[in-house]
Structure formats: C-alpha cells, structure tokens
Amino acid sequence: MSYFDVFCYCLKKKKFFVIPFVIALLCFFLAWIMAPIFKTEIRLKIEASSDSSPMTALSTAYKSLSGSGASGLSSFLSSAKAMKPSDLYLEILSGREVWLSTIHKFRLDTMYKKESDELLLKKFDKDIKIDEDQAGVISCAMESKHKVMARDIVRYMVAQSNEKYLKLQKENLQYSLDYLKKSQRELTDSVKNIGEELVQFYRDNNLVDLKSQMEMTLATLGGYEGQINNFKLSERMSGKDNADAHEMRKKRQLLEQKFRELRGSYSENYKPSDKSMYINSGWAVSKMLYEQQRQADLKLYATMLEAASIEIMETEALILKTQPVIQIIQDAYLPDWKERPKRAKWAIAGFAVSLTLTLLFIILRGLLSGEIPNSEPVREKLLQIKTSLYK
C-alpha cells in the first residue's frame, strides 16, 4: 500500500467530500445568526516621576557611615527605588475592589447568573482584558454583546481607578514628606552635633588651625634639621679643638635641644600650649586623622541635608500639583464592527475539521473493507485492535 493507492481510493469516494462543504455552510450560518460580540477599549498613560533622586545618589554614601546621627534614615534611603506609577495603577485597575464595584454597579450578576463573588470575578475576568505595552501605555478592553454597556464599564473602571490612585498618591506623598522632614531634623541635629564637637575639640586643645599649625611645625623642624646638618659639616671641616668648632658645637646643641623640645614624644595626654602656635608633631598626626574623619562626616551629612531639603521641596510641589497625572490617550468608543464570531473563520475552521475527519473515515473504512490495494497487513492489525477493544 502506497500513498498513491490511498489518494486514488479517496478520489473514488467523491460523494463524501460534500460533507465538509455542508459543515462549512452550517458554521457560516451559525456565525451569522449568533449574537455578535463587540470590543471597546480605553488607553491611558500614567505620568512617570523622575527615577533619579538626590537621596538615591547619596544612599550608598550614607550607608558607609558607621557613626551616630540620623538614625532610621538608612531604611528610608534603602527603599529609594519605589514601585513604578504604572505598576500601582495596574494593581488598582485589576483589583478586586474595582471589579466588584463595577459588577454591582452594572448588575452583571444578573447577566452572568452567578451568586458568589468568586464566580462573578472569574466570569468577569473572561470579558475584561488589562495590559501594558512597552511604551507604558495601559489598555483596558472589554468584550460584550452590549457595546454601550461595555463602553460605560471600561470608563467606570478607569474613573474608579483614577480616584483611588490619586488618593493613594496623595497619601504616599504626604507620608514621604513627613518622613523626609523627620530625616531633615535628624540630619540637622547631626550636623550641629559634629560642628559643636569640632569646636570643643579646638577649645580643649588650644588649637587655632590644626592643619596650618602642623605644617608650620614641620617646616620649622625641617629648618632646624637643615641647620643642624650644616653645623655638623662645618665642625668636621674646621677641626675639633679650635674656638670656631666649639662655638658651632654650642649652636648645634642648642638647635638639637629646640628640635627635641618641638618634636617631642607622643603622649595621649599632651596638650598644646596657648602661648605658642607650635604643636607636638606625633600628637598632631593622630588628631589630624580624627579631625579629617569628622570633617568628612560633617561634609557628607551637610550634603545629605541639602539633598533632603531638595526632596522636601519637590514633594511639596507634587502635593500641590493640580494638573492631571493620568493622560487619556484614547477614550472608550462605540464599536461599529463586531469582534466575533467571524463568519469566514468559522466556515474555514468547520471545513478544515470536517475534511480531516471525512478523510480519516474514508481511509479507515477502505482499510477495514480491504478496498484499498495492498492494505492487507494494515487491515489485519486494525482488525486485531478492533477485536481486542470489543473483548
């Protein structure tokens, strides 16, 4: 048995091919008499706020601080990247509250003939479609036999979502504003405390400008060391027992004494004199590290305080904003053409399915009857299967 044998046998049964055409006509007629389903859609876009924020940029720097001050702000900064406005709006538009409100408003429970809320929501979910494209445009579409009702439903859903979204946005902005103001006060206290700490450090240690005093001390020590080396060289060149060498030795020893007194040895209890600008170099090095760290902390806190102030002004401006943040790109419309059923699609699908079944029936009938040439092996296997099924 070959495909050609099967093809020739099927051609002999041309009368059976009337069935697919009849089925196609029936499908076309059914699609014609069935109630049409219309589709309407509303499209909108949520105005997105800027993703970049001074607080976001400084959050990493703030976390590097291990000291005190502005407690609790790190948790606020760690959540600097919030949910997108469109995500929040989609959650509201697809939410149970809006859907149930819509169902009861338009008495869809009587149309769906369901009593429980869960069954109503499942039925409504089949008719409604909510989506967002790559450009951030949100669409809310509905398919229904009643095109006027479908248009009113999507409009109502969007209106309810708009109201709830704007209310939540105002509440979130107010919460953010309160939190920012609290953080601003904490940062202000931290800046004030570090400033007072540095001032007290200078007072307790009789300092005017630690960096300048350290530079001046090092310059003087360097000058002393250069003169001492010069005197040592002159002593070697003039000899040891003459008067000039003796005089230079006395001057060198005096300079060495001044060098030791000025250089000194490190002591944690050392305190600079209020009668001299010179300071102990070893003590000054340790205190300079402390001062630099506190100065860096002060600068960082001050910068973050400025960022918090900018955020407060921007948030207050958003709260007072009166222009709409939800842009209706395309309002819901009354469709002038049905979405389904498509008569041509139904006819083609009916024809294809019935043609396939008809061919299978003809081939199977030919195999079982032995009318298809050279089909004995296949016929025997089919008969064995038939026998086993009827046992």
C-alpha positions in Angstrom: 0.0 0.0 0.0 1.3 3.4 -1.0 0.1 7.0 -0.6 -0.9 7.0 -4.2 -3.2 4.0 -3.6 -4.8 5.8 -0.7 -5.2 9.0 -2.8 -6.8 7.1 -5.7 -9.2 5.4 -3.4 -10.2 8.7 -1.8 -10.9 10.2 -5.3 -13.4 7.3 -5.9 -15.4 8.4 -2.9 -16.1 12.0 -4.1 -19.6 12.0 -2.7 -18.2 12.1 0.8 -16.5 15.4 0.1 -19.9 17.1 0.1 -19.9 16.8 3.9 -17.1 19.4 4.5 -18.8 21.9 2.3 -22.1 21.3 4.1 -20.4 21.7 7.5 -18.7 24.9 6.3 -22.0 26.4 5.3 -23.6 25.4 8.6 -20.7 27.0 10.5 -21.1 30.2 8.4 -24.8 30.2 9.1 -24.3 29.7 12.8 -21.7 32.5 13.0 -24.2 34.7 11.1 -27.2 34.1 13.5 -25.2 34.1 16.7 -25.3 37.3 18.8 -22.3 39.5 17.9 -19.6 40.2 20.5 -18.3 43.8 20.4 -15.0 45.1 21.8 -14.2 48.5 23.2 -11.0 49.8 24.7 -9.7 52.7 26.6 -6.0 53.6 26.6 -4.1 55.8 29.1 -0.7 56.6 30.4 0.5 57.4 33.9 2.9 60.4 34.1 6.1 58.9 35.5 8.1 60.8 38.1 11.8 61.1 37.7 13.7 57.9 38.8 16.8 59.9 39.7 16.8 61.4 43.1 19.4 63.1 45.3 18.5 60.8 48.1 19.1 57.8 45.8 22.5 59.0 44.8 23.6 59.6 48.4 22.1 56.4 49.9 25.3 54.4 49.3 27.5 57.1 50.8 25.2 57.3 53.8 25.4 53.6 54.5 29.2 53.9 54.7 28.8 56.0 57.9 29.0 53.8 60.9 28.7 56.5 63.5 25.7 58.0 65.1 23.2 60.5 63.7 20.1 60.4 61.5 19.0 57.0 62.9 16.3 55.4 60.8 17.2 57.3 57.6 19.1 54.4 56.1 15.9 52.3 55.9 14.3 55.2 54.1 17.2 55.5 51.7 17.4 51.8 51.1 13.9 51.9 49.6 14.7 54.8 47.3 13.6 52.9 44.2 9.9 52.7 44.6 7.2 50.9 42.6 6.5 52.5 39.2 3.4 54.6 39.0 2.0 52.3 36.2 2.5 49.2 38.4 0.5 50.7 41.2 -2.2 51.8 38.8 -2.4 48.3 37.2 -2.8 46.8 40.7 -5.7 49.1 41.4 -7.3 48.6 38.0 -7.1 44.8 38.2 -8.0 44.8 41.9 -11.0 43.0 43.5 -12.4 46.3 44.9 -12.8 48.0 41.5 -14.1 44.8 39.8 -16.8 44.1 42.4 -17.8 47.7 42.3 -18.2 47.5 38.5 -20.1 44.2 38.7 -22.6 45.5 41.2 -22.9 48.9 39.5 -23.9 47.4 36.2 -25.8 44.5 37.7 -23.6 42.0 35.9 -24.5 39.4 38.5 -27.9 39.0 36.8 -26.4 38.8 33.4 -23.8 36.2 34.5 -26.4 34.3 36.6 -23.8 33.8 39.3 -24.3 34.4 43.0 -20.9 34.2 44.7 -18.3 36.9 44.3 -15.6 34.5 43.2 -17.7 33.1 40.4 -18.6 36.6 39.3 -15.0 37.6 39.2 -14.0 34.6 37.2 -16.7 35.3 34.7 -15.8 39.0 34.5 -12.2 38.1 34.0 -13.0 36.3 30.8 -14.6 39.5 29.3 -12.1 42.1 30.5 -8.5 42.4 29.4 -6.0 44.8 31.1 -2.5 45.2 29.7 0.5 47.5 29.5 2.8 47.8 26.4 6.5 48.6 26.3 5.8 52.3 26.0 4.0 52.2 29.3 0.5 52.7 27.8 -2.2 50.9 29.8 -5.2 49.5 28.0 -8.5 48.3 29.4 -10.6 46.4 26.9 -13.9 44.6 27.3 -15.8 42.2 25.0 -19.6 42.0 25.3 -22.8 41.6 23.4 -23.9 45.1 24.7 -21.4 47.6 23.2 -22.9 50.6 25.0 -22.6 48.8 28.4 -19.0 47.7 27.5 -18.0 51.3 26.8 -19.6 52.5 30.1 -18.0 49.7 32.1 -14.4 50.4 31.0 -15.0 54.2 31.5 -16.3 53.5 35.0 -13.4 51.2 35.9 -10.9 53.8 34.8 -12.7 56.5 36.7 -12.7 54.5 39.9 -9.1 53.6 39.5 -8.1 57.2 38.8 -9.9 58.3 42.0 -8.3 55.6 44.1 -4.8 56.1 42.5 -4.8 59.8 43.1 -5.9 59.3 46.7 -3.1 56.8 47.3 -0.6 59.0 45.6 -1.5 62.0 47.9 -1.3 59.7 50.9 2.1 58.3 49.9 3.5 61.8 49.1 2.3 63.1 52.4 3.9 60.1 54.2 7.1 60.7 52.3 7.0 64.4 53.1 6.6 63.6 56.8 9.4 61.1 56.7 11.7 63.5 54.9 11.0 66.3 57.4 11.8 63.9 60.2 15.0 62.9 58.5 15.9 66.5 57.8 15.6 67.3 61.5 17.8 64.3 62.4 20.4 65.4 59.8 20.3 68.9 61.1 21.0 67.7 64.6 23.8 65.5 63.4 25.5 68.4 61.5 25.1 70.6 64.6 26.5 68.0 66.9 29.5 67.3 64.8 30.2 71.1 64.4 30.0 71.5 68.2 32.2 68.5 68.7 34.9 70.0 66.4 34.6 73.4 68.1 35.0 71.8 71.5 38.0 69.8 70.3 39.8 73.1 69.3 38.9 74.8 72.5 40.1 71.9 74.7 43.4 71.7 72.9 44.2 75.4 72.5 44.2 75.0 68.7 43.6 77.7 66.0 44.0 75.7 62.8 45.4 72.2 63.3 46.5 71.7 59.7 48.2 75.1 59.5 49.9 74.6 62.8 51.1 71.1 61.8 52.5 72.5 58.6 54.3 75.3 60.4 55.7 72.9 63.0 57.0 70.6 60.3 58.5 73.5 58.4 60.3 74.7 61.5 61.6 71.2 62.3 62.8 70.9 58.8 64.7 74.2 59.1 66.2 73.1 62.4 67.4 69.8 60.9 69.0 71.6 57.9 70.9 74.0 60.2 72.0 71.1 62.5 73.4 69.2 59.5 75.2 72.3 58.3 76.8 72.9 61.7 77.9 69.2 61.8 79.5 69.6 58.4 81.3 72.8 59.4 82.6 71.2 62.7 84.2 68.4 60.7 85.8 70.8 58.3 87.2 73.2 61.0 88.6 70.6 63.4 87.7 69.7 66.9 89.8 71.9 69.3 89.6 75.4 67.9 87.3 78.1 69.1 85.1 78.2 65.9 84.4 74.5 66.3 83.5 74.9 69.9 81.1 77.8 69.1 79.4 75.9 66.3 79.1 72.9 68.6 77.3 75.0 71.2 74.9 76.4 68.5 74.3 72.9 67.1 73.5 71.5 70.6 71.1 74.4 71.2 69.3 73.7 67.9 69.2 70.0 68.7 67.6 70.8 72.1 65.0 73.0 70.4 64.4 70.3 67.8 63.7 67.7 70.6 61.5 70.1 72.5 59.5 70.9 69.4 59.4 67.4 68.1 58.8 65.9 71.5 57.5 62.3 72.1 53.9 61.2 71.5 51.6 61.3 74.5 47.9 61.0 74.6 47.8 63.4 77.5 49.7 66.1 75.6 48.1 69.5 75.4 49.3 72.3 73.1 50.4 75.5 74.8 48.2 78.5 74.5 51.3 80.7 74.2 52.8 79.1 71.1 51.5 78.1 67.6 53.8 75.1 67.6 52.5 71.7 68.4 53.8 68.2 69.0 54.0 66.5 65.6 53.3 63.0 66.8 50.2 64.1 68.7 49.1 66.3 65.8 49.2 63.4 63.3 46.8 61.3 65.4 44.4 64.3 66.0 44.5 65.2 62.3 43.2 61.8 61.4 40.4 62.3 63.9 39.6 65.8 62.6 39.7 64.7 58.9 37.2 61.9 59.7 34.8 64.3 61.5 35.2 66.9 58.8 34.3 64.2 56.1 31.3 63.2 58.2 30.2 66.8 58.5 30.5 67.4 54.8 28.6 64.2 54.0 25.8 65.0 56.5 25.6 68.6 55.2 25.3 67.3 51.6 22.6 64.9 52.5 20.8 67.6 54.4 20.8 69.7 51.2 19.5 66.7 49.3 16.8 66.1 51.8 15.8 69.8 51.6 15.5 69.5 47.8 13.4 66.3 48.1 11.1 68.1 50.5 10.6 71.0 48.1 9.9 68.6 45.2 7.5 66.5 47.3 5.6 69.6 48.4 5.3 70.7 44.8 3.9 67.3 43.8 1.3 67.5 46.6 0.2 70.9 45.5 0.2 69.9 41.8 -3.2 70.4 40.2 -2.6 69.3 36.7 -3.7 65.7 35.9 -1.1 62.9 36.1 -3.3 60.4 34.2 -3.4 61.0 30.5 -6.3 59.5 28.5 -4.7 58.7 25.1 -7.8 57.0 23.7 -11.3 57.2 25.2 -13.6 54.2 25.1 -15.7 54.1 21.9 -18.8 52.5 20.5 -17.5 49.8 18.1 -19.1 49.7 14.7 -17.9 46.2 13.8 -18.2 43.0 15.8 -15.1 41.4 17.3 -16.5 37.9 16.9 -17.8 35.5 15.7 -16.0 35.9 12.3 -18.1 34.1 9.7 -15.2 33.4 7.4 -13.1 32.0 10.2 -15.9 29.7 11.4 -16.5 28.5 7.8 -12.8 27.7 7.2 -12.4 26.0 10.6 -15.5 23.9 10.0 -14.4 23.0 6.6 -10.9 22.0 7.7 -12.0 19.9 10.7 -14.8 18.1 8.8 -12.5 17.5 5.8 -9.9 15.9 8.1 -12.5 13.7 9.8 -14.0 12.8 6.5 -10.6 11.7 5.1 -9.9 9.7 8.2 -13.3 8.0 7.9 -12.8 7.1 4.2 -9.3 5.8 4.7 -10.2 3.8 7.8 -13.3 2.4 6.0 -11.2 1.4 3.0 -8.6 -0.3 5.1 -11.1 -2.3 7.1 -13.1 -3.3 3.9 -9.9 -4.1 2.0 -10.9 -1.8 -0.9 -7.5 0.0 -0.8 -5.0 -2.1 -2.8 -2.1 -3.9 -0.9 -3.6 -2.9 2.5 -3.8 -6.4 3.9 -1.1 -6.0 6.6 -2.6 -2.8 7.9 -6.1 -4.3 7.7 -5.0 -7.3 9.9 -3.5 -5.0 12.5 -6.7 -2.8 12.6 -8.9 -5.9 13.0 -6.7 -7.2 15.8 -7.1 -3.8 17.6 -10.8 -3.9 17.0 -11.1 -7.4 18.3 -9.1 -6.5 21.4 -11.3 -3.5 22.1 -14.5 -5.5 22.0 -13.3 -8.3 24.2 
